[in-house]
Amino acid sequence: MKNELVLAIKQLSEERKLPPEVILKAAEDAVASAYKKDYGPAMNVRAKIDVKTGQIKIFVDKTVVETVTNPKIQISLEEALKINPEARLGQTISVESTPPGFGRIAAQNARQVILQRIREAEKEYVYSTLTDKEGELIQGIIQKVDHTTGNVIVNIDKLEAVMPPKERIPGERYQVNQKMLFYIVEVYKSGAGPRIILSRAHKNFLKRLFEREVPEIAQGLLEIKAIAREAGSRSKVAVRAIQPGLDPIGTCVGQRGMRIQNIQKELNGEKVEIIEWHPDPAVFVANAISPARAIKVILRKDEEGRTAVIIVPDNQLSLAIGKEGQNARLAAKLTGWRIDIKSESEARAEGLLEKREEEQKDLLSIAQAILTGQKPEIAPISEEAEPEQPSEPVVQEREEGEEKEEEAEGFSLESLKEELLKIKSLGLEEEEPRKRRK
């Protein structure tokens, strides 16, 4: 019949949600500790509990000697040969030394030690489990907020985890017993036990939220290339489609914006912009400066590093820079390029914009005006036509000796301008008869 100790092991295993092996090991260590307390702390003792019968056995490591002077740690060669026929002098062998009636005594005397060891085993088990989850999301319960240090103490699987002030989202409030998601930054051992560092401000916290809300990322159809985040305020996420034909931005936004709304809700309203990544650095930089539109991007590499000069329309300069420079700062973090934003008039004064690029902007303005029903201002077509350029509004300066980009097939600025002028002239012809009728 199983004794009280074995029944207690099963009960604790169910209550603490730990494997029975973990509880059994803690109990064996506690029993061995209780034996050493009564029979000698210097001994190397090992306890063994039979889970089927509940029988407890104590094994003591003893040294084989010719003459025994301390029977607690020594054994004669004659006695050793009875246990192990291959025993030799100076060898250490394990000898069973279970005192009569020790099982019940051990169960009573070792109870507190067992509970202590089980608590240690529980922490060790949770530590080993959480170590594998570094860099993942986990749900925890706010236990308390230390207003002196700014630390937020979080309960995770009966362990105390800490979210330092720098890992908190600025302005976010925390209530006791509130359930929240956290990002596990680090798990390590200390003198006081396992230490778990959590974060909600880490940029990878945002990355994991996207992976949770957008199945295409987990399936490998979509990839997050870079993240720039100022927690609690604004973030930019660069994504690219692995599967051809997949819209990376629309996929992340979701139907009726549900996916991005769920992410922003978890971040308490933090603004999240999704940027399409591009292998061409100039195009990527132009995308990153969104919502402003880049007329031209010039990439420069020198001793100071990599600088991207972005030229934007005069009326979008403040939009490109952002409040307190936030938009430009996030674009720089996202792309890895230093950002220098110039207005169109400033760039023209410095000779950074050529005539063809001015015509290109003029065409874009005409097209936008026609689409919105406004009256466009049309400049005459230049008689000396320059070589045709691609329709892409972003132009990257190349190093000397590099080949220029090929023209887009069947399209030029001149042909676009002629088509727009035809549309304009048709609109004007229809307007004259209406005036005469009046």
C-alpha positions as CSV (number, residue, x, y, z in Angstrom):
1,M,0.0,0.0,0.0
2,K,1.3,3.4,-0.9
3,N,2.4,5.5,2.0
4,E,1.5,9.2,2.7
5,L,4.6,10.5,0.9
6,V,3.7,9.0,-2.4
7,L,0.1,10.2,-2.2
8,A,1.4,13.6,-1.3
9,I,3.6,13.6,-4.4
10,K,0.7,12.8,-6.7
11,Q,-1.5,15.5,-5.0
12,L,1.2,18.2,-5.3
13,S,1.9,17.2,-8.9
14,E,-1.8,17.9,-9.7
15,E,-2.0,21.1,-7.6
16,R,1.2,22.7,-8.9
17,K,0.7,21.4,-12.5
18,L,4.2,20.0,-12.5
19,P,5.4,16.6,-13.9
20,P,5.4,13.9,-11.1
21,E,9.1,13.3,-11.8
22,V,9.9,16.9,-10.7
23,I,8.0,16.5,-7.4
24,L,9.6,13.0,-6.9
25,K,13.1,14.4,-7.4
26,A,12.3,17.2,-4.9
27,A,11.0,14.7,-2.4
28,E,14.1,12.5,-2.7
29,D,16.4,15.5,-2.2
30,A,14.3,16.4,0.9
31,V,14.5,12.9,2.4
32,A,18.2,12.8,1.8
33,S,18.6,16.2,3.5
34,A,16.5,14.9,6.5
35,Y,18.8,11.8,6.8
36,K,21.9,13.9,6.8
37,K,20.5,16.1,9.5
38,D,20.1,13.1,11.8
39,Y,23.0,11.0,10.8
40,G,25.8,13.3,9.7
41,P,26.0,16.3,7.3
42,A,29.4,15.2,5.9
43,M,28.0,12.1,4.2
44,N,27.2,11.9,0.5
45,V,23.6,10.7,0.7
46,R,21.1,9.7,-2.0
47,A,17.5,8.8,-1.4
48,K,15.4,6.6,-3.7
49,I,11.6,6.4,-3.5
50,D,9.7,3.5,-5.2
51,V,6.6,5.1,-6.7
52,K,4.9,1.7,-6.8
53,T,5.4,0.6,-3.2
54,G,6.2,3.9,-1.6
55,Q,9.3,2.3,0.0
56,I,12.1,4.7,0.8
57,K,15.8,3.6,0.6
58,I,18.8,5.6,1.6
59,F,22.2,5.1,-0.1
60,V,25.4,6.4,1.3
61,D,28.6,6.7,-0.7
62,K,31.5,5.1,1.3
63,T,35.2,4.6,0.7
64,V,36.6,1.1,0.7
65,V,39.5,0.9,3.3
66,E,41.4,-1.8,5.1
67,T,40.6,-0.5,8.6
68,V,37.4,1.3,9.2
69,T,37.7,4.3,11.5
70,N,34.5,6.1,10.6
71,P,31.7,3.7,9.6
72,K,29.5,6.5,8.4
73,I,31.7,7.2,5.4
74,Q,34.0,4.2,5.3
75,I,33.5,0.4,4.6
76,S,35.9,-2.5,4.9
77,L,37.1,-4.4,1.8
78,E,35.4,-7.6,3.0
79,E,32.0,-5.9,3.3
80,A,32.5,-4.1,0.1
81,L,33.1,-7.3,-1.8
82,K,29.7,-8.6,-0.6
83,I,28.0,-5.6,-2.3
84,N,30.3,-5.4,-5.3
85,P,32.6,-8.3,-6.2
86,E,34.8,-5.9,-8.2
87,A,35.3,-3.5,-5.3
88,R,38.9,-2.3,-4.7
89,L,40.7,-0.4,-2.0
90,G,40.2,3.4,-2.3
91,Q,37.1,2.9,-4.4
92,T,33.8,4.6,-3.5
93,I,30.7,2.5,-3.6
94,S,27.0,3.2,-2.8
95,V,25.8,1.3,0.3
96,E,22.2,1.1,1.4
97,S,21.9,2.5,4.9
98,T,18.1,2.8,5.5
99,P,17.4,3.0,9.2
100,P,14.4,0.9,10.5
101,G,11.1,2.8,10.2
102,F,12.8,5.6,8.4
103,G,10.0,6.1,5.8
104,R,7.4,7.4,8.3
105,I,10.0,9.4,10.2
106,A,11.2,11.0,7.0
107,A,7.7,11.8,5.8
108,Q,7.1,13.8,9.0
109,N,10.5,15.4,9.5
110,A,11.1,16.3,5.9
111,R,7.7,17.9,5.2
112,Q,8.9,21.5,5.4
113,V,12.0,20.7,3.5
114,I,9.9,18.9,0.8
115,L,7.7,22.0,0.4
116,Q,10.8,24.2,0.1
117,R,12.4,21.9,-2.5
118,I,9.1,21.7,-4.4
119,R,9.0,25.5,-4.6
120,E,12.5,25.5,-5.9
121,A,11.7,22.8,-8.3
122,E,8.7,24.7,-9.5
123,K,10.8,27.8,-10.1
124,E,13.4,25.8,-11.9
125,Y,10.8,24.1,-14.1
126,V,9.1,27.4,-15.0
127,Y,12.6,28.9,-15.7
128,S,13.6,26.1,-18.1
129,T,10.2,26.4,-19.8
130,L,10.4,30.2,-20.1
131,T,14.0,30.1,-21.3
132,D,12.8,28.5,-24.5
133,K,10.2,31.3,-24.9
134,E,12.7,34.2,-24.9
135,G,11.6,36.6,-27.7
136,E,8.0,35.4,-27.6
137,L,4.7,36.8,-26.3
138,I,3.2,35.7,-23.0
139,Q,0.2,36.7,-21.0
140,G,0.7,37.9,-17.5
141,I,-1.3,39.5,-14.6
142,I,-0.2,42.8,-13.1
143,Q,0.6,42.1,-9.5
144,K,1.8,45.6,-8.4
145,V,3.4,48.8,-9.6
146,D,6.4,50.0,-7.7
147,H,6.1,53.8,-7.9
148,T,9.5,54.2,-6.3
149,T,11.5,52.3,-9.0
150,G,8.9,52.4,-11.7
151,N,9.0,48.6,-12.1
152,V,5.8,46.8,-12.9
153,I,5.7,43.4,-11.2
154,V,3.9,40.8,-13.3
155,N,2.8,37.3,-12.3
156,I,3.6,34.7,-14.9
157,D,3.0,31.0,-14.0
158,K,3.4,31.8,-10.3
159,L,6.7,33.5,-10.9
160,E,7.4,37.2,-10.5
161,A,8.5,38.9,-13.7
162,V,9.6,42.5,-14.0
163,M,8.9,45.2,-16.6
164,P,11.4,48.0,-16.0
165,P,10.5,51.7,-16.7
166,K,12.3,51.8,-20.0
167,E,10.3,48.8,-21.3
168,R,6.9,50.4,-20.4
169,I,4.8,52.2,-23.1
170,P,4.9,55.9,-22.2
171,G,1.6,57.0,-20.8
172,E,0.2,53.5,-20.4
173,R,-1.5,52.8,-17.1
174,Y,-1.5,49.5,-15.3
175,Q,-4.1,48.2,-12.9
176,V,-3.6,45.4,-10.3
177,N,-5.0,42.0,-11.6
178,Q,-5.1,43.4,-15.2
179,K,-4.3,40.7,-17.8
180,M,-1.9,41.9,-20.5
181,L,0.4,40.6,-23.2
182,F,4.2,41.0,-22.8
183,Y,7.3,40.4,-24.8
184,I,9.9,38.2,-23.0
185,V,13.2,40.1,-23.4
186,E,15.4,37.9,-21.2
187,V,15.3,35.0,-18.7
188,Y,18.3,34.5,-16.4
189,K,19.2,33.1,-13.0
190,S,20.1,35.2,-10.0
191,G,20.7,34.7,-6.3
192,A,17.0,35.2,-5.6
193,G,15.9,32.8,-8.3
194,P,14.9,33.1,-11.9
195,R,14.6,36.7,-13.3
196,I,12.3,37.4,-16.1
197,I,12.5,40.8,-17.9
198,L,9.4,41.8,-19.8
199,S,8.6,44.6,-22.3
200,R,5.8,46.3,-24.1
201,A,7.9,49.0,-25.7
202,H,10.3,46.7,-27.5
203,K,10.0,46.8,-31.3
204,N,9.8,43.0,-31.4
205,F,6.7,43.2,-29.3
206,L,5.1,44.9,-32.3
207,K,6.6,42.3,-34.6
208,R,5.0,39.4,-32.6
209,L,1.7,41.2,-32.6
210,F,1.8,41.3,-36.4
211,E,2.7,37.6,-36.6
212,R,-0.2,36.8,-34.3
213,E,-2.8,38.9,-36.3
214,V,-1.5,38.2,-39.9
215,P,-1.4,34.5,-40.6
216,E,0.4,35.1,-43.9
217,I,3.5,36.0,-42.0
218,A,3.6,32.7,-40.1
219,Q,2.9,30.9,-43.4
220,G,5.9,32.6,-45.0
221,L,3.9,34.4,-47.6
222,L,4.7,37.8,-46.1
223,E,7.9,39.1,-44.4
224,I,8.6,41.9,-42.0
225,K,11.8,43.4,-43.1
226,A,12.3,46.3,-40.6
227,I,10.5,48.1,-37.8
228,A,11.0,51.6,-36.4
229,R,9.1,52.3,-33.3
230,E,8.6,55.2,-30.8
231,A,6.4,53.3,-28.3
232,G,3.1,54.9,-27.4
233,S,3.3,57.4,-30.3
234,R,4.1,56.1,-33.8
235,S,5.7,53.2,-35.6
236,K,6.6,52.2,-39.1
237,V,6.7,48.6,-40.3
238,A,8.3,47.6,-43.6
239,V,6.8,44.5,-45.2
240,R,7.3,42.7,-48.5
241,A,5.4,39.9,-50.2
242,I,7.1,36.6,-50.8
243,Q,4.2,35.2,-52.8
244,P,3.8,37.0,-56.2
245,G,0.6,39.0,-56.5
246,L,0.1,39.4,-52.8
247,D,-0.6,42.9,-51.6
248,P,1.6,43.3,-48.5
249,I,0.0,46.4,-47.2
250,G,-3.6,45.3,-47.8
251,T,-2.9,41.9,-46.2
252,C,-1.5,43.5,-43.0
253,V,-4.4,46.0,-42.8
254,G,-7.0,43.3,-43.2
255,Q,-10.6,43.4,-44.3
256,R,-12.1,46.7,-43.2
257,G,-8.8,47.3,-41.3
258,M,-9.6,44.7,-38.7
259,R,-6.1,43.3,-38.4
260,I,-4.3,46.7,-37.9
261,Q,-7.1,47.9,-35.6
262,N,-6.5,44.8,-33.3
263,I,-2.8,45.6,-33.2
264,Q,-3.4,49.3,-32.4
265,K,-6.0,48.4,-29.7
266,E,-3.4,46.2,-28.0
267,L,-1.0,49.2,-28.2
268,N,-3.6,51.6,-26.8
269,G,-4.0,53.6,-29.9
270,E,-0.3,53.8,-31.0
271,K,-0.3,54.8,-34.7
272,V,1.2,52.1,-36.9
273,E,2.1,52.8,-40.6
274,I,2.7,49.9,-43.0
275,I,5.4,50.6,-45.6
276,E,6.1,48.5,-48.6
277,W,9.7,47.4,-48.6
278,H,11.6,47.6,-51.9
279,P,15.1,46.2,-52.9
280,D,16.0,49.6,-54.5
281,P,17.1,51.8,-51.6
282,A,15.9,55.0,-53.3
283,V,12.3,53.6,-53.7
284,F,12.4,52.2,-50.2
285,V,13.4,55.6,-48.7
286,A,10.7,57.3,-50.7
287,N,8.1,54.9,-49.4
288,A,9.4,55.3,-45.8
289,I,8.8,59.1,-45.9
290,S,5.1,58.4,-46.3
291,P,2.6,60.1,-46.0
292,A,4.6,62.7,-47.9
293,R,5.4,62.2,-51.6
294,A,9.0,62.2,-52.7
295,I,9.8,63.9,-56.0
296,K,13.4,62.7,-56.0
297,V,15.7,60.7,-53.8
298,I,19.5,61.2,-54.1
299,L,21.7,58.6,-52.3
300,R,25.1,59.6,-51.2
301,K,27.8,57.5,-49.6
302,D,30.8,59.2,-47.9
303,E,33.0,59.0,-44.9
304,E,30.2,60.0,-42.6
305,G,28.0,57.2,-43.8
306,R,25.0,56.8,-46.0
307,T,22.8,59.9,-46.6
308,A,19.5,60.0,-48.5
309,V,18.5,63.5,-49.8
310,I,14.8,63.5,-50.3
311,I,13.1,66.3,-52.3
312,V,9.4,66.8,-51.6
313,P,6.9,69.4,-52.8
314,D,7.0,72.7,-50.9
315,N,3.6,72.2,-49.4
316,Q,4.6,68.7,-48.0
317,L,7.8,69.7,-46.3
318,S,6.4,69.8,-42.8
319,L,4.5,66.6,-43.5
320,A,7.7,64.8,-44.5
321,I,9.6,66.0,-41.5
322,G,6.7,65.3,-39.1
323,K,6.0,66.7,-35.7
324,E,9.3,67.4,-33.9
325,G,11.0,65.5,-36.8
326,Q,9.3,62.2,-35.9
327,N,8.4,61.1,-39.4
328,A,12.0,61.7,-40.7
329,R,13.5,60.1,-37.6
330,L,11.4,57.0,-38.0
331,A,12.2,56.8,-41.8
332,A,15.9,56.9,-41.0
333,K,15.6,54.1,-38.4
334,L,13.5,52.0,-40.8
335,T,15.8,52.3,-43.8
336,G,19.2,52.7,-42.1
337,W,19.9,55.9,-44.1
338,R,20.5,59.3,-42.7
339,I,17.6,61.5,-44.0
340,D,18.0,65.0,-45.4
341,I,14.7,66.5,-46.5
342,K,14.6,69.5,-48.9
343,S,11.7,71.4,-50.3
344,E,11.3,71.6,-54.1
345,S,12.2,75.3,-54.3
346,E,15.3,74.7,-52.1
347,A,16.4,71.8,-54.2
348,R,15.9,73.9,-57.4
349,A,18.0,76.7,-55.9
350,E,20.8,74.2,-55.2
351,G,20.6,72.7,-58.7
352,L,19.4,69.3,-57.5
353,L,16.3,69.4,-59.7
354,E,16.6,69.4,-63.5
355,K,14.2,70.8,-66.0
356,R,12.9,67.3,-66.9
357,E,12.1,66.6,-63.3
358,E,10.1,69.9,-63.1
359,E,8.1,68.9,-66.2
360,Q,7.5,65.5,-64.5
361,K,6.1,67.2,-61.4
362,D,4.0,69.5,-63.7
363,L,2.4,66.4,-65.4
364,L,1.6,64.9,-62.0
365,S,-0.1,68.1,-60.9
366,I,-2.1,68.2,-64.2
367,A,-3.2,64.6,-63.8
368,Q,-4.2,65.2,-60.1
369,A,-6.2,68.3,-61.1
370,I,-8.1,66.5,-63.8
371,L,-8.9,63.6,-61.6
372,T,-10.2,65.9,-58.9
373,G,-12.2,68.1,-61.3
374,Q,-10.1,71.2,-60.8
375,K,-8.7,73.5,-63.5
376,P,-5.0,72.6,-64.1
377,E,-2.3,75.1,-64.9
378,I,-0.7,73.8,-68.1
379,A,2.7,74.9,-69.2
380,P,3.7,74.7,-72.9
381,I,5.5,71.7,-74.1
382,S,9.2,72.2,-74.5
383,E,10.3,72.3,-78.2
384,E,13.6,70.6,-77.4
385,A,12.5,67.3,-76.1
386,E,14.9,65.6,-73.8
387,P,15.4,61.8,-73.8
388,E,12.3,60.1,-72.4
389,Q,12.4,59.1,-68.7
390,P,10.5,56.4,-66.8
391,S,7.2,57.3,-65.1
392,E,8.6,56.5,-61.6
393,P,8.6,59.8,-59.7
394,V,11.5,58.7,-57.6
395,V,14.9,59.0,-59.2
396,Q,18.1,57.5,-57.7
397,E,21.4,59.1,-58.6
398,R,24.0,56.4,-59.6
399,E,27.7,56.3,-59.3
400,E,29.7,57.3,-62.4
401,G,30.2,54.4,-64.8
402,E,27.0,52.6,-63.8
403,E,24.3,51.9,-66.4
404,K,21.2,54.1,-66.4
405,E,17.8,52.6,-65.8
406,E,16.0,51.4,-69.0
407,E,13.0,53.4,-70.2
408,A,9.5,52.0,-69.5
409,E,8.2,50.4,-72.7
410,G,5.6,52.4,-74.6
411,F,5.5,55.4,-72.3
412,S,7.1,58.8,-72.0
413,L,6.5,62.1,-70.3
414,E,5.9,63.8,-73.6
415,S,3.2,61.3,-74.6
416,L,1.5,61.6,-71.2
417,K,1.5,65.4,-71.5
418,E,0.0,65.3,-75.0
419,E,-2.7,62.9,-73.8
420,L,-3.5,65.2,-70.9
421,L,-3.6,68.2,-73.1
422,K,-6.1,66.4,-75.4
423,I,-8.3,65.7,-72.4
424,K,-8.0,69.3,-71.3
425,S,-8.9,70.6,-74.7
426,L,-12.0,68.4,-74.9
427,G,-13.1,69.7,-71.6
428,L,-12.7,73.3,-72.7
429,E,-14.6,72.7,-76.0
430,E,-17.6,71.4,-74.1
431,E,-17.5,74.3,-71.7
432,E,-17.9,77.0,-74.5
433,P,-21.4,76.0,-75.8
434,R,-22.7,75.9,-72.2
435,K,-21.5,79.5,-71.7
436,R,-23.2,80.7,-75.0
437,R,-26.5,79.0,-74.0
438,K,-26.5,81.0,-70.8
